[in-house]
Amino acid sequence: MSSLFVIDLIYLADLVEVERHLNEHRNFLERQYEVGIFLASGRKEPRTGGVILAAGNRSEVLAVLENDPFKTHGVAEYSITEFVPTKTSSELARYRHPA
């Protein structure tokens, strides 16, 4: 059964530099949605980074993040929190672990 991950992106560069890589980052996100690893994502307010909700195993998620253009261009770093959901909405029921 997959764990869930909260991935906290923290920008390391100013927004002008981040914006230069945004389309490439969005394409990266879309590929991860297509294969089922990413479940939700969006920017933080204030705009200091973003948040991604991902499913899988830790090594898989870490490997995927190595290919994020924000990482390869050095404009963001990540804080990753793994959690084991014991209660979910019906839409996320397949990720629910027994209590």
C-alpha positions, 0 to 999 in steps of 0.5 A: 500500500502506498504512503502519502507525501507532503512535499514542501517546495521552498524557492531559493531564487527570486520569482523572476528566476523561478518564472523562467522555469515555470512552464518546464516545471508544469510539464514535469508536474503533468507527467507525474499526474499522468503516472499517478504519483502526484495527487495535488499541487499548487503555489503557497501564499505568499508565493515562497514556494509550493506544495505537492501531495504525492503517493508511492514509496519514498525512494520512488518519490525522491527519484521523481523529484530529482527530475523536477526542473526547479531542482535541476536549475537550482531554484527550489529545494524540498522538505518531504513529510511521509504520512500513513493516512488512516482516515481519508475522503472517499476520493482518497480511500485507496490510500487509507491504511487500517488504524 
